[in-house]
Amino acid sequence: MNDGAMRDAAAPRRKGSVGRSVRAVAWSFIGLRKGSEYRSDLEKVNPLHVIGVGLAAVFALVAFLMALVHWIV
């Protein structure tokens, strides 16, 4: 067997949805999460979805804070 086939067989396919990634990122922003749910997310979410949702959430938070400061001042 070649190396590519061995890597494909060893790597599990993750079919996580974007909604599940949004929920995982939202809970991580709050900082509250059960250990069992965290382990479940590690198995089921797609890392690329988490990165994309996390970046979008950070940009949204920064934009919200900038708008809030602009409105107050």
N, C-alpha and C positions, 0 to 999 in steps of 0.2 A: 504494500500500500504506500502511496506517496504521502508527503507531509501535509498537503492541502486537504486531503480526505480525512486525515487523522484530526486536524484542527477543526474541521467542520463537524465531525462526529462528537468531539469533546465539548464544543461550545454550544450551550443551550440557546434555542431561539426564544427571544422575548417578544411577546405580542402585546405589550402594554398599550393602553389607550392614552390619548392625550388628556382625557378627563381624569384618569387615575394619576397621571403625572401632575396635573394642576392641584389635585387634592393633596398629594404628597408634598409638593412645594409649599402650599399654603400652610400645612401643619408644621413644616420645618421653619417657616417664618415666625409662627407663633411660639414654637419651641416645645410643644406638648405632643408626645407621641408614645403609644404603647410599644413595648419591645416586640411583641408578636406582629403588630401591624407594620413596624419598620422592617422586620425580616420578610414579611409578605411582599412589601413594596420592592425590596431588593431583588426578589425573584421574578416579579411580574412587570415592573416598569422598564421602559426602554431608556437607556441613559441619554440618548440624543434628545428625547422628548423632555427629560428632566432639565437638561442644560438649556434648551430653548425656552422652556416655560420659566425657568429660574431667571434667565437674562431678561425676559419680558417683564417679569414681576419686579425685578430690581429697577428697570427703567420706569415702570409705572409708579413705583413708590417714590422715586426721585422726582418725577414730574409732578406727582401729587404734592410732595413737600414743597417744591418750588412754587407751585400755584398757591398753596396755603400761605406761604411767607409773603408772596406778592400781594395776596388779598388782604392780609393783616397790615402790611406796611402801606 
